[in-house]
Amino acid sequence: MLEHFFSCPHCWETISMLLDPSVSTSYIEDCEVCCNPIQISTQFEANELVSFQAESIEQ
């Protein structure tokens, strides 16, 4: 697992998530600070994170 730090697109606080390098995927996870949903998209190549996006989801 890889810990990745980024800014929440809702509250702009720095948060971290554990990412699994064996899976390049897209999923929804709530911010640990403001609890709003975030669309997370990752892409890994040779167990290296090559792309990461965190986008807000309108409720």
N, C-alpha and C positions, 0 to 999 in steps of 0.2 A: 504494500500500500504506500501511496505517495501523499504526503500532506501538502496541500496547495493553498496559499493565501491569496485573497482577492477582496475587492470592495463590493459590498452588497449594492445592487442596482436600485434598491428602494431607499435604504437609510444611509448608505455610503460608509458604513462602519467596515473595518477590516475584519474579515472572518476567515476561517479555514475549513476545508473539507478533505476527507481522506478519499483519494481516487485510486481505483484499481487499474493498474497498467495492462492487465490482461484483457480489458474490455474497453473498446472505444464505443461510446454510446451517448445518448441524450436522455435526460430524466429530470424530474422536478423534485426539488428539495426546499424546505423552508429555511429562511435565514434564522440563525441561532440568536440574533439580537432582536429583530423586529417581527419575526414569525411570518413574514410575507413569502409567497412562493417564488422561487427562482428556477428558471429553465437553465439547466447545466448541460453543456455539450462539450465532450472531450474527444480527442483523437491522439492515439499513441502509436509510435513506430519504434520497434526494437526496445520496448519498455521505457521509452522516452516520451514525455508529454510534448507534442508538437502543436497542439491547438486546444485552447480553452476559451469558452464563452459562457458568461453568466448574464442572462437577460431577465428583465422583470416580466411578470405575468400580471396583466390587469385582472382585478377581481370584480 
